[in-house]
Amino acid sequence: MCQRTLFGISLGLLCLYLVTGTNASSNLRLDPPRIVASFGSSISANCSTDVADYLIMGWEAPIGTSEKTGPKMVTWIVGNLTEWDMKPSCFINVRDQPLPEELPLSLTIYKIPDSVSISTVNHTGPMIEGRQYELQCDIQNVAPVGNVTMKWYKGDTQVGNTTFSESSKTPDNLLATLQISPSRDDDGAQYRCKAELDLGPEGPQPLPAVMSDPLNITVHYGPEISCYSGNFTAIRNEEFTPNCTVQGHPTPEITWYKEGVTVSFPKKMDINDAGQYILNASSYTHAIHPVEIQVLYAPFEIKELEKTTINQNYDGVLKCSSVSKPRPQYNWTYPPADNVKVENVDAVSLLHLDYITGHNTGNYTCTAYNHLGETSQSVQVEMGATQTSSASITTVNHSGPMIEGTQYELQCDVQYVAPVQHITVHWYKGTTRLNSQSFNLSQTGNKYQTNLFSTLRVFSNRTDNGAQYKCVAELTPKADGRHRISVTSEPLNITVHYKPVINIEKLPSVVPVFRGYQEVLVCEAEGYPAPTIIWTFKSHMVMGENYTIEEATNENVGLYTCTANNSVNTTIIVVKVILKEFPTSNVSISTVGHTGPMVEGRKYQLQCDIRVPTLRLLSVIWYKGGTQIANKSFTDSTKAAAVHLSTLQISPKTDDNGAEYICVAELELNWHVDEARSSLEMKSQILGITVRSGKRTTFWAIVGPSVGLAVVLILGYALKMKIG
């Protein structure tokens, strides 16, 4: 429907104007070019031109009137602005211009909000310090939305700003949120939100704005627990109270717990009172704070010191421990000997006997003490039998099968009875010694340790599958080399996995096939575990070593992919399958329905027979001597060999006597004869013609057919009589 407010033009011409379209105007001016007005107000705009010879000028708008207010000016007048999404424009039809010109008026219609309110989302009552809360500001019935700015205030300080990207020009409701995390200092604070309409320099100043009523918040915090220390020390049988304070609003209630049981302080401490205590402070919520209380006391009875049997020529150890706070110190009394050494480690005292002899038997006493008291215990040490050593072999940071070509580390753990002066570790694969490593423990000061390890790095190979590794440790307890001990590990059996290797002798990179024949592509792969073999060609997939091409055609030549895969890796080979056979084709030329010499002026038909395989395009070129005289092209989409015929009409003259004709077939095949060529040119044999003059027929033309026949009959009769 055509809707324009026009000056001096019919409705029919207006509809023609709307159908033919508009051009951007350079002949129109608007005053003002932009209007910002509130909904329901009155506005007007002038449109003028410098063009004297125009057909029509007016305004297009859904409301208002267009009045001519000057010889070259029309004015759009709206008394009550009630349409929101208007795009008024001034237009002009200039003589001798095919299309009218149009200039739109920028019009912004606004409406201040009916109301602005602030609230808390999903929350009522006091807020908790440190928690996140969401304030929401609701703006009712405002336009245009894209010109609204929401400002947040805490007291008189702006704390947030929100703009809106909606393009709606009609009144709408807006919602904005503000995340806050109040502190105790915010108790009693007031939050407000204000909606402003920023309509640009043409809009009202100051900016229209509506402020919400204030939102008062109450902030609760705590309880907060502060202790002088996280660890407290008490003396056994003395009263004690932890030094802790609690703050919070409202004032919290304080309770102490130990293992879930209420405890009251001050308290007389015992050994069992040591441990963790929980201070619980409760108000609108609760807080807990753990503290550790240790109780100091004198050493209790000696532990781990028992009657011991020692081995001659080896080392022995006596162990003495006690429980006390602070940790106890130790003192030993024992039979005098030069091979005794005392070592205190982690509140335990160790008495080492080096190279035990009969002088080390007797009574040993250990005393544990601290500043609160002491305790003692004695044991009897006797001579016993010799202990044994052992060796074991493992793979470092690996389990399961090995992968070919990967380096692994084997470790030989040797457990022995100290002291040992010298150890040699021999490595074997089967019965073959691979390596030896020696350890001189007396020089390194480690002769009292009871274990060591030796490592061997190996690169796995498929030939090692099922191999056995072992290590042999030779121990020399005494410096003089006597009493050598040899221990052998259990064998370590290894399994070696290796990636697939495709046999390229049976699968070359290029495989020629012959059209119409079967071809089997063979992909053999060696690997452990045995690989899975998959053939893929285009979207077709075949499992197994063989891919059979039942009948070689253009559609099944190309790139074939063999993929051999096992748990180690994947091997891929791409095979190019090509057609290599040469076509059985021939071209021949003949005369249709005629043999012998030709007669001048008569018409004859030459025929070119082309026997070729499947092709895309055939061109037949006719030559007379060395001159091309005709050309014919046609296609054949059949897949089998075919005979193609091409004919040529000729009417020879006596000058053509002895002329030579040939036909040449240019073939564009559906396959490649070789790697670089897909077309073929084939020539026929030469067809030579003999042409006789046509004058011997003029007798018939002169006397006519009837007279000529009579003369022939008479001459024939006369000849017969003469012969008779």
Secondary structure in CASP SS format (residue, H / E / C, confidence):
PFRMAT SS
TARGET T0000
AUTHOR 0000-0000-0000
METHOD secondary structure of the structure
MODEL  1
M C 1.00
C C 1.00
Q C 1.00
R C 1.00
T E 1.00
L C 1.00
F C 1.00
G C 1.00
I C 1.00
S C 1.00
L H 1.00
G H 1.00
L H 1.00
L H 1.00
C H 1.00
L H 1.00
Y H 1.00
L H 1.00
V H 1.00
T H 1.00
G C 1.00
T C 1.00
N E 1.00
A E 1.00
S C 1.00
S C 1.00
N C 1.00
L E 1.00
R E 1.00
L E 1.00
D E 1.00
P C 1.00
P C 1.00
R E 1.00
I E 1.00
V E 1.00
A E 1.00
S E 1.00
F C 1.00
G C 1.00
S C 1.00
S C 1.00
I E 1.00
S E 1.00
A E 1.00
N E 1.00
C E 1.00
S E 1.00
T E 1.00
D C 1.00
V C 1.00
A C 1.00
D C 1.00
Y E 1.00
L E 1.00
I E 1.00
M E 1.00
G E 1.00
W E 1.00
E E 1.00
A C 1.00
P C 1.00
I C 1.00
G C 1.00
T E 1.00
S E 1.00
E E 1.00
K E 1.00
T E 1.00
G E 1.00
P C 1.00
K C 1.00
M E 1.00
V E 1.00
T E 1.00
W E 1.00
I E 1.00
V E 1.00
G C 1.00
N C 1.00
L C 1.00
T C 1.00
E C 1.00
W C 1.00
D C 1.00
M C 1.00
K C 1.00
P C 1.00
S E 1.00
C E 1.00
F E 1.00
I E 1.00
N E 1.00
V E 1.00
R C 1.00
D C 1.00
Q C 1.00
P C 1.00
L C 1.00
P C 1.00
E E 1.00
E E 1.00
L E 1.00
P E 1.00
L C 1.00
S E 1.00
L E 1.00
T E 1.00
I E 1.00
Y E 1.00
K E 1.00
I C 1.00
P C 1.00
D C 1.00
S E 1.00
V E 1.00
S E 1.00
I E 1.00
S E 1.00
T E 1.00
V C 1.00
N C 1.00
H C 1.00
T C 1.00
G C 1.00
P C 1.00
M E 1.00
I E 1.00
E C 1.00
G C 1.00
R C 1.00
Q C 1.00
Y E 1.00
E E 1.00
L E 1.00
Q E 1.00
C E 1.00
D E 1.00
I E 1.00
Q E 1.00
N E 1.00
V E 1.00
A E 1.00
P C 1.00
V H 1.00
G H 1.00
N H 1.00
V E 1.00
T E 1.00
M E 1.00
K E 1.00
W E 1.00
Y E 1.00
K E 1.00
G C 1.00
D C 1.00
T E 1.00
Q E 1.00
V E 1.00
G E 1.00
N E 1.00
T E 1.00
T E 1.00
F C 1.00
S C 1.00
E C 1.00
S C 1.00
S C 1.00
K C 1.00
T C 1.00
P C 1.00
D E 1.00
N E 1.00
L E 1.00
L E 1.00
A E 1.00
T E 1.00
L E 1.00
Q E 1.00
I E 1.00
S C 1.00
P C 1.00
S C 1.00
R H 1.00
D H 1.00
D H 1.00
D C 1.00
G C 1.00
A C 1.00
Q E 1.00
Y E 1.00
R E 1.00
C E 1.00
K E 1.00
A E 1.00
E E 1.00
L E 1.00
D C 1.00
L C 1.00
G C 1.00
P C 1.00
E C 1.00
G C 1.00
P C 1.00
Q C 1.00
P C 1.00
L C 1.00
P C 1.00
A E 1.00
V E 1.00
M E 1.00
S C 1.00
D C 1.00
P C 1.00
L E 1.00
N E 1.00
I C 1.00
T C 1.00
V E 1.00
H E 1.00
Y E 1.00
G E 1.00
P E 1.00
E E 1.00
I E 1.00
S E 1.00
C E 1.00
Y C 1.00
S C 1.00
G C 1.00
N E 1.00
F E 1.00
T E 1.00
A E 1.00
I E 1.00
R C 1.00
N C 1.00
E C 1.00
E E 1.00
F E 1.00
T C 1.00
P C 1.00
N C 1.00
C E 1.00
T E 1.00
V E 1.00
Q E 1.00
G E 1.00
H E 1.00
P C 1.00
T C 1.00
P C 1.00
E E 1.00
I E 1.00
T E 1.00
W E 1.00
Y E 1.00
K E 1.00
E C 1.00
G C 1.00
V E 1.00
T E 1.00
V E 1.00
S C 1.00
F C 1.00
P C 1.00
K E 1.00
K E 1.00
M C 1.00
D C 1.00
I H 1.00
N H 1.00
D H 1.00
A C 1.00
G E 1.00
Q E 1.00
Y E 1.00
I E 1.00
L E 1.00
N E 1.00
A E 1.00
S E 1.00
S C 1.00
Y C 1.00
T C 1.00
H E 1.00
A E 1.00
I E 1.00
H E 1.00
P E 1.00
V E 1.00
E E 1.00
I E 1.00
Q E 1.00
V E 1.00
L E 1.00
Y E 1.00
A C 1.00
P C 1.00
F C 1.00
E C 1.00
I C 1.00
K E 1.00
E C 1.00
L C 1.00
E C 1.00
K C 1.00
T E 1.00
T E 1.00
I E 1.00
N E 1.00
Q C 1.00
N C 1.00
Y C 1.00
D C 1.00
G E 1.00
V E 1.00
L E 1.00
K E 1.00
C E 1.00
S E 1.00
S C 1.00
V C 1.00
S C 1.00
K E 1.00
P C 1.00
R C 1.00
P C 1.00
Q E 1.00
Y E 1.00
N E 1.00
W E 1.00
T E 1.00
Y C 1.00
P C 1.00
P C 1.00
A C 1.00
D C 1.00
N C 1.00
V E 1.00
K E 1.00
V E 1.00
E E 1.00
N E 1.00
V E 1.00
D C 1.00
A C 1.00
V E 1.00
S E 1.00
L E 1.00
L E 1.00
H E 1.00
L E 1.00
D C 1.00
Y C 1.00
I C 1.00
T C 1.00
G H 1.00
H H 1.00
N H 1.00
T C 1.00
G E 1.00
N E 1.00
Y E 1.00
T E 1.00
C E 1.00
T E 1.00
A E 1.00
Y E 1.00
N E 1.00
H C 1.00
L C 1.00
G E 1.00
E E 1.00
T E 1.00
S E 1.00
Q E 1.00
S E 1.00
V E 1.00
Q E 1.00
V E 1.00
E E 1.00
M E 1.00
G E 1.00
A C 1.00
T C 1.00
Q C 1.00
T C 1.00
S C 1.00
S E 1.00
A E 1.00
S E 1.00
I E 1.00
T E 1.00
T E 1.00
V C 1.00
N C 1.00
H C 1.00
S C 1.00
G C 1.00
P C 1.00
M E 1.00
I E 1.00
E C 1.00
G C 1.00
T C 1.00
Q E 1.00
Y E 1.00
E E 1.00
L E 1.00
Q E 1.00
C E 1.00
D E 1.00
V E 1.00
Q E 1.00
Y C 1.00
V C 1.00
A C 1.00
P C 1.00
V C 1.00
Q C 1.00
H E 1.00
I E 1.00
T E 1.00
V E 1.00
H E 1.00
W E 1.00
Y E 1.00
K E 1.00
G C 1.00
T C 1.00
T E 1.00
R E 1.00
L E 1.00
N E 1.00
S E 1.00
Q E 1.00
S E 1.00
F E 1.00
N E 1.00
L H 1.00
S H 1.00
Q H 1.00
T H 1.00
G C 1.00
N C 1.00
K C 1.00
Y C 1.00
Q C 1.00
T C 1.00
N E 1.00
L E 1.00
F E 1.00
S E 1.00
T E 1.00
L E 1.00
R E 1.00
V E 1.00
F E 1.00
S C 1.00
N C 1.00
R H 1.00
T H 1.00
D H 1.00
N C 1.00
G C 1.00
A C 1.00
Q E 1.00
Y E 1.00
K E 1.00
C E 1.00
V E 1.00
A E 1.00
E E 1.00
L E 1.00
T E 1.00
P C 1.00
K C 1.00
A C 1.00
D C 1.00
G C 1.00
R C 1.00
H C 1.00
R C 1.00
I E 1.00
S E 1.00
V E 1.00
T E 1.00
S C 1.00
E C 1.00
P C 1.00
L E 1.00
N E 1.00
I C 1.00
T C 1.00
V E 1.00
H E 1.00
Y E 1.00
K E 1.00
P E 1.00
V E 1.00
I E 1.00
N C 1.00
I C 1.00
E C 1.00
K C 1.00
L C 1.00
P C 1.00
S C 1.00
V E 1.00
V E 1.00
P E 1.00
V E 1.00
F C 1.00
R C 1.00
G C 1.00
Y C 1.00
Q C 1.00
E E 1.00
V E 1.00
L E 1.00
V E 1.00
C C 1.00
E C 1.00
A E 1.00
E E 1.00
G E 1.00
Y E 1.00
P C 1.00
A C 1.00
P C 1.00
T E 1.00
I E 1.00
I E 1.00
W E 1.00
T E 1.00
F E 1.00
K C 1.00
S C 1.00
H E 1.00
M E 1.00
V E 1.00
M E 1.00
G C 1.00
E C 1.00
N E 1.00
Y E 1.00
T E 1.00
I E 1.00
E C 1.00
E C 1.00
A C 1.00
T C 1.00
N H 1.00
E H 1.00
N H 1.00
V C 1.00
G E 1.00
L E 1.00
Y E 1.00
T E 1.00
C E 1.00
T E 1.00
A E 1.00
N E 1.00
N C 1.00
S C 1.00
V C 1.00
N C 1.00
T E 1.00
T E 1.00
I E 1.00
I E 1.00
V E 1.00
V E 1.00
K E 1.00
V E 1.00
I E 1.00
L E 1.00
K C 1.00
E C 1.00
F C 1.00
P C 1.00
T C 1.00
S C 1.00
N E 1.00
V E 1.00
S E 1.00
I E 1.00
S E 1.00
T E 1.00
V C 1.00
G C 1.00
H C 1.00
T C 1.00
G C 1.00
P C 1.00
M E 1.00
V E 1.00
E C 1.00
G C 1.00
R C 1.00
K C 1.00
Y E 1.00
Q E 1.00
L E 1.00
Q E 1.00
C E 1.00
D E 1.00
I E 1.00
R E 1.00
V E 1.00
P C 1.00
T C 1.00
L E 1.00
R E 1.00
L E 1.00
L E 1.00
S E 1.00
V E 1.00
I E 1.00
W E 1.00
Y E 1.00
K E 1.00
G C 1.00
G C 1.00
T E 1.00
Q E 1.00
I E 1.00
A E 1.00
N E 1.00
K E 1.00
S E 1.00
F E 1.00
T C 1.00
D C 1.00
S C 1.00
T C 1.00
K C 1.00
A C 1.00
A C 1.00
A E 1.00
V E 1.00
H E 1.00
L E 1.00
S E 1.00
T E 1.00
L E 1.00
Q E 1.00
I E 1.00
S C 1.00
P C 1.00
K C 1.00
T H 1.00
D H 1.00
D H 1.00
N C 1.00
G C 1.00
A C 1.00
E E 1.00
Y E 1.00
I E 1.00
C E 1.00
V E 1.00
A E 1.00
E E 1.00
L E 1.00
E E 1.00
L E 1.00
N C 1.00
W C 1.00
H C 1.00
V C 1.00
D C 1.00
E C 1.00
A C 1.00
R C 1.00
S C 1.00
S E 1.00
L E 1.00
E E 1.00
M E 1.00
K E 1.00
S C 1.00
Q C 1.00
I C 1.00
L E 1.00
G E 1.00
I C 1.00
T C 1.00
V E 1.00
R E 1.00
S C 1.00
G C 1.00
K H 1.00
R H 1.00
T H 1.00
T H 1.00
F H 1.00
W H 1.00
A H 1.00
I H 1.00
V H 1.00
G H 1.00
P H 1.00
S H 1.00
V H 1.00
G H 1.00
L H 1.00
A H 1.00
V H 1.00
V H 1.00
L H 1.00
I H 1.00
L H 1.00
G H 1.00
Y H 1.00
A H 1.00
L H 1.00
K H 1.00
M H 1.00
K H 1.00
I H 1.00
G C 1.00
END
